[in-house]
């Protein structure tokens, strides 16, 4: 994903007074010295030929991977403008998010955003975007001609295309050597390769969506980059339409069918019923409840008012572990079967990876004295217990896959 660092910016300068070169200095929260930019290319006409200075008057948070940012950023210019149009909510984000969940439209307006994008030799695509910075733009010392602006746009498009090419290579690398599931049975390693390919596709699509938005023109551009724009034959189109109709019919039939009743002899082993009447796997439920409990205690302590990156990631990774366990085990809990043991092992590995990240963040939080020692000890024990349970399940399902 792009390195998005707008929340970490303290202040900065972008200097495009020399045609064909953008230089800059950007001070970031958590770094003693500014990050230096040496980029080939030009900014958009509103900033081309100018010295742009900006300041972030809001709260700043040190980026979780600042140590990975090269102190000198060399590469090529992407889109650099102080007049990017973006939608801004007229109410606090939490209220807007609640309205969106209720399928309501929150009040919003169009605002100008500072948008700084470059393609770094060291860090790939880096983006700073905000409507909240205080900006000063000098008078231009030169201006782009129509031909030069067209060339600038082509150069930016090429830089984005080259960047996406690396993501495409990642997709192809993970796809290479995959078995045909219709001809050969997959093991856990086949599923792992498939998951990594899916992650790479998701990352590429997310980059495209973030870059181009959701207009009709953007959809066509995204489809082309994702390889979805090839012309279909009439037979292919008819086959796809028939498949969609069959899937819609199957979904309607599934909605009308009662959920299968879980095996009563497996209660407490494969499933439990929550206080709300939902079916969950016991391990996923325990992880979910532990993660929610940690989040509530953090809120009660008032630490959200003084955000800590390690603590935020601890809570997020704990919750993500619960979600991944749900993906691995919810079908078993609900009695949908037969399940694929190799698939389950591969999915449990993904949950385990997020659990390990949560534990690493916990150990980073512990010496900061943000949480009571008892709370640290309880959370550490919860993570250890969940880890042992995951490993036991993986051994169990491996045995089934190899039987």
N, C-alpha and C positions, 0 to 999 in steps of 0.2 A: 504494500500500500504506500501511497505518497507520504512523505514526511510532512505532516501538517503541524506547524509550530506557532500558530497565531496566539495561543494562550500563554506562550512563554516569552513573547516579545516585550521588551521594555521600551526600546526606541530604535531608530535606525535611519539610514540614508540610502537613497538610490540615485546614482549619478550617471545620466546618459548624455552628458554634454559633449562627449567625444563620440562621433558617429561610428556605429558598428561595435561599440563596447559599452557594457554596463558594469560599473563598479559600485560597491556598496559596503556599508558596515552595519551590522545588526547586533544589538546587545540583547542577550537572552537571560532570563532568570536562571540563576544557578551557575552561570559562567562568568569568570572574572574579566575576560577579554572579549571584544566583539568578534563575531564571525565575519570574515572578509569575503566579498564576492568579486570574482573576476570572470565575467561572462561575455561570450560573443553574441552579438545581435543588438536589436533595438527594441525599445518599449513601444507601446501603442502611441498614436499621435498625440494624445492628451498629456503624455509624460515625456515623449521623445524630445531630446535636446534640453531637458530640464534637470534640475537638482530637486529631488523629492525628499522631504524629511517627514518623519512620522513618529508619533508617541502614543503609547498605550496607557490611557488613564485608569484602566480597570485593574482588577486583581490579576496577578500573574502566577502561573504555576510552572515549575520546572518540568520540562518534558521528560518522560520516563527513560528515554534513550538518548539524552543529550550527548553522552560520551561517544555515541556512534557518529555524530555530526562532525565532519571534517572542519577544522578551524578555518581553512581557506577553501572556499567553494569555487571550483573551476568547472566550466561547462558551457552550456548554451542557454540563451534566454527562451523562456516560454511566453506566456501572456503576462505582461506587466502593464497595469493600468490602475488609475485611481477612479475609474468611472464604470466599473462592472456593475450591471444591474442585477439586483438580487432581492428576494422577498424577505421582509423582516416582520416578525410578529409584533403587534401593538400591545400585547399583554405578556406577562412573564412566561417563560418557556414551559414551566410546569403546568400552568393553566391551559396553554395552547395544546400541550401534549394530551392532557385529559380530554379536551374537546375533540381532538383528532381520534382518540380511542372511541369516543361516542359517535364517530362519523359526523361530527359537526365541523364547520369551517371557522377557524379562529380569525379575528380581524388582523389584517396585515396591510403593508404598503410596500411599494418599490423604493429601494434606496440605492445610493451609490456605495460600492464597496471597494476598498483597496484590495487588489488582487496581484500578488507577486508570485510568479511561478518560474522555476528554472530547472534544468535537467543537469544534475551534478555528476561529474565523473566518479565521485566517491559514494554518493547517497541516492542516486536516481532522481526521481521527481520530488521536488521540495515545494511546498505551497504555504503562503501566508495570505489569509483572507479575513477581512474584518470590516464592519461598518462603523466600528466604535473608535477607531484611532483618530487622533488629531493630526491633520495633514497640512503641509505647506509646500507649494509647488512654485519654483522660480519661473521667471519668464524664459521662454525657449531661446537657446542660442542658435538653433537651426531647426528646420521642420522637414518631415518626410514628404517626398513627392508622392503622387498617386502610385507611380511605378514602384517606388521603394517600399511603400506600405503594403502593396500586394506581395512583394518579395518577402517582407517580414512575416506576413501571414503564412506564406508557403513554408518558410523556414520553421515556424512554430509547429505547423502541421507535421512536417518531417520529423522534428524532434519528438513529438508525441508518438508518431508512428514507430520510430526506432525504439522508444521506451516500451511501447506495447509489444513490440517484437520480442523483447526479452521475456515478457509474461507469456507470450505464445509459445516460446521455446520451452518454458517451464511446463506448460500443459502437455506439449508433445513428448517431453522427456518422461513425464509420469505415465503417459498413455502408452509409450513404447513398451512392447513386450507383454501387454495385457492379454490374457486369454479371452477367447470368445465364451461368455457365460452360457451360451446355448449349446456349446459343444464340449466344454470341459468344466469340471467342478472347481470353484474357487476356494483357495485357502485364505487364512487371515492376511497373508502378505499381498495377495491379489486385491483384497478389499482395501488394504492400506494404500496401495498404489492408486486405486480408484478414488479414495477419499482425497489424496493429495492432488490428483487431477481436478477433482471438483473444487477444491480450495483454490487452485490456480485459476480456474475459469471464473470463480466468484470474484477473486481479486481483480482480474482483468475487467469484468463487467462493472464492478464497483468504481474502478478508476474512470472508465468511460462515462458512467452515469454522473459521477461527481464533476467530471470535466465539462460535459456537453449538456447536461440537464435532461428535460423530459419533453421537449417540443417535438413536433413531427419531423423536423429536419434532424434533430438529435437522434431520434429513433432510427432513422435511415442510416446515419453515420455509425451508430453503435452496432446496428445489425451487420453492416459491412465489415467492421473491425472484428466482430465475433464470428464472422463466417456464416451468417444466417441469410445472406441476400442472394444466394444462388437461385437461378430460375428453375422452377419446378416444371416437370412435364405434367400433362393433364392426368396421366395415370398416377403420378406421385401425389398430386393435389387431391385427387379423388380418394386415394388410399388414406391420406392424412385426415381428410374430412370424415371418412368412415370410422377411423380409429378414434377420433374425438367424440363422435356420436356414441360409439360403444363405451368409451370411458365415462361419458356423462350418464349413460344408462346404468352402468355398473355402480356409479356413485349414488344415483337416486335409489337403486335397489338396496344398497348398503345402508343408506339413511333410514330406510323403512324397516330394516331388519333389527330385531333386538340384539343388544350386545351379548356375546357369548358369556355364559356364567363360568367363572374360574373354578378350577378343581378345588373342592372344599378340603381335600386332603393336603393341598399345597398352601393353605392359608398360613401366613407367617413365614413362608419359605420363598414362594414366588410372588405373593401378593398380600396386601392388606387393604382394608377399606378405611379411608381417612374420615375425619369428623364431618366432612362435606359430602361424603358418599362416593368419592372418587376412588378408583382402583390404582394403586401404585405398588411398585416393587419396594420391599422394605428398605433396601439399601438406598435407593433413590430418594425415598421419603425421608430417611434419616439425614442424608446429605442436604436435602432441601430445607428441612427444619433447622439444622445447624447453621446453614448459611443465612437464613432469614433471621435467626436469633442473633448472630454476629452483627448483621446490618442494623437491627433494632437497638442493640447495645451501643453501637457507634453513634447512632442518632441521639440516644439518651445522654451520652457523654458530651454532646454538642461539638464533636470534632469536625462535623461537616462544615462548620463555619471557618475552620482553619484547615483546608484540605491538605492531605499528605499523599503524595503519589503512591508510595508503597502501600499505604493503608487502603487507598481506593482500589488498587490492583488486587490486594488480598481479598477484599469483599467480592470484586468482580470475578476473579478466578474461582473462588469458592462457589459462587452462583452458577458459573459456567460449567463447573464439574457436575453440579446437580442436573443441569440441562442435558449434558452429554450422557449421563447415566440414564436419564429418561429416554433418550434416543436408543440406547442399547437395550433397555430392559422393559419399557412400557408394553411392548407387544407380548412379552412373556407374562407380565402382570395381568393383562387383559384377556389372556387365554387365546390370543391369535396365534395360530401355529399351522404347521410345525415351523419353528424358528430355525434360522441358519446359525449353527454354533460358531462357524468361522467368522461370519459377519459380526456376531456379538462380541467375540474376542477382539476384533479389530476396533470396534466402537468403544469397548472398555479401555483399550489402550489410549484412545483420545481423551477419555475422561481422566485417566491416570496422569496424562501429560499436564492437564490443567490443574489437577490436584498438586502435582509437584511444583508448579509455578506458584500456587497459593501458599504452599509451605515455604518456598524461598522468600516470598514477600513477607510472610509472618516473621521470619528470622531477621529480615531487614527492619521491620517495625519494632521488634522487641527491645533493642537498646535505646530507642528514642523516647521511651517512657510515655508514649501516647495512650497506651492501654494499661489497666491494672495488671499486675503480675499474675494474679489468679485467672484473669480472662485470657492472657497469653497462654498459660499452661493448659487451660481447658480447651482452647482452640487447637493447640498443638496436639493434644490427645485425640480430639475428634478427627483431625486430619490423619493421624497415624492409624486409628481404628478403621476409617473408611478405606485407607490404602490397603490394609490387610484384607478387608472384605473384598475389594476389587481383585486383588491378586488371587484370592481363593476362588472367586467366580471364574476368572480367566483360566485357572488350572482345571476347573470343572468342565468348562465348555471346550477347552482344548482336548480333554479326554473324549468328549462326545464327538468332536470333529474328526478325531483320529481313529475312532472305533470302527 
